[in-house]
């Protein structure tokens, strides 16, 4: 599977444009075990200082969030619950800390390696139906913090079109009214979407 990475111009747009456009794209990691790939089937947008659910809410700039303030088309990695890594795509203009959280993928290449890493049968939806699960399956960790998604072993590429649905974001109870923003997108009827709706 030879695919060209998406250009930086894909990421250099408002996060509310990039996040839905991620659905159906391929997420690829040219790993030591070989090429691993999955179709992105769920994403969430986090819109920077104005967004109380974002790590950069209020313009918060720390060593943890620094990658979000850099140029678009780089990876922002963070720990979920102190145990699992999550992959985010930095979007927008430099200095504008927006990011797309990749919440779920449908595995399509390298399932044996993903299965071994996750200790899950390759046919199980639990293999990659969550942000921490997909990072574990693809071998993504702190070492990918700030990685250039346009020039490196981790990248997005064009994939088949998807029928896209959207809903409010999930698992951010601290965000108050911002949890109600309809900023989660998913491929309709895909069984790898993390939580309902999967229609």
N, C-alpha and C positions, 0 to 999 in steps of 0.2 A: 504494500500500500504506500505509494509515493504521493504525498500531499504537500502543497506549498503552505507555509504559515500565513494566516491572515495578516494583511498589512496594518501598520500602526494606525492608519486612518480609521480602521474599524473601531478601535478603542478610543480614538480622540473625538468622542462625541458625548453628549449628555448620557449619564448612566441609565436614564429612563428610555433611551433609544437602544443602547447596547444590550441591556439585560434581556428584553424579549427577542432580540436578534441572535442571542446565543443559543436559543432552543433549536435543536437540529444540527448545530455545528459539532464537529468532531474535536474532542480533547485527546491529544496524543502525548505520550511520554516515550522517548527513545531511551529506554532503560537498559541497565546491564543485562537483564533477562531477555531483551528484545523489545520490539515495538509494542506498546500497550495503547489501546484506544477505546474510547466509548463515545456515544452520542450524548450530548448534553440534553437532558429532558426536564431540568428544573433549575431555575435561577431566581435570585432576589436582588433587588437594587437597594443600595445605601447611598444617600445623596449628599453626604458631606455635612458641613457645620449646621445647616438648618434642620437636619434629620436627627431627632433625639435617639433613634435606634442605632445610628452609626457610631463606630469607634472614634470618629473625628467630630462628633457632636460639639458644637460651640467652638470649633476650630482647634480642638485638643490635638496637640502635636507632641508626641513622645517618641522614644526609640522604637516602641512597638508599632506606632502608626506612621512612621516616617515614609515608608514606601508609598503610602496613599497620596502623599504630597508630591511625589516625583512625577516623571513623565508617564503618559498613558502606555498601556501595553506591557506592563510589568505585573508580577505576581505579588500579592499581599497575603502572607500566610500568618495564621494565628491559631492558638490552641483553643479547642472547645473543651470546656469543663476540665482543663488541665491534663487531658489525656489524648485527644485526637486533633490532628491538624485539619484546617479548613483552607480551601483555595479561593482566593478572590482575585478578580481582574481589575486592575487600576484603569479608570476611564477618565474622560474629560480632559481639561487642560492642566498642565503642570501647575501645582499650587492649589488645585481644586480637588480636595480629597474625596473623590467618589470611587465606589467599587461595586462590582457584581460578585455576589457569593454564588459559587457553583454548588447547588444542593444535591444533585443526583445525575448519574449518567447510566445509559444502557450499554453494558460492555459488549464490544464487538470484535476485539482483537487482543490476544494475549490472555485469554480466560484461564488457561492453566496456571500461569504465573500469578494472576490475581487471586485465584482460588487458593493456591498454596499460601500466599501471604495472608489472606483473610481467614484461612481455615474454614472455608465455606464451600459447599458444592457449587460448581460453576453455573448451575441452572437456577440457583436461589436468588430471588430479588434482593435479599439482604446483602448480597455481594457488594452492591454499589448504590443502594437507595438512601443515601444520606451523605452530608458533606464530609464527615469524618471517615465514613466507610469508603467513599470513592478515593480519598487521599491515601488511605491505607492500601487499598487495592492497587493503586497506581504507583505506590512507593514515593509519595510526596510528603516532605517534612520541612523542618526549619531551614534546611539547606537551600530550599527553593525561594526563600524570602527575597524579594526584589529581582527575581529571575526575569530576563527579557523574553517575553512571549513571542517576539518576532524574530529572534535569533538565538536559538538554543534547543536543548532536548525536550523542553516542555512548550507546547504551542497549540493553538486552535487552527482548524482548517475547515474549509467548506464541507458540508454534509447534505444529506437529502432533506427536502423540505419537511416541515412538521406542521400539524394543526395545533395551534397554540391557544391555551386558556390562561386565565389569570385569577388571582385571589389576593386576599390580604396576606401579609407576611406572618410567619409563625415563629414560635419559641423566643419571643422578645417581650415578655410581660412587663419589663422595666420601662418600656417606651411609651406608655400611656396611649394617647390617641394616635400616635404614630404607627402603632401596630395595625391600625385599620387601613393604612394606605394600601391600595391594590397593586403592590409592587413585587408580587411573586408571579412568575410565569412558569408554565409547565406544558409538556406535550400531552394532549388529551388522550386518555385511554392507555397511556404507557404504564406498565406495571411497576416500573422502577421509580416512579414519582414517590417521594418519601411518605407523604401522608395524603389522605383525601383532600380535595377532590381529584380523582383519577379518571374523570369523564371528559 
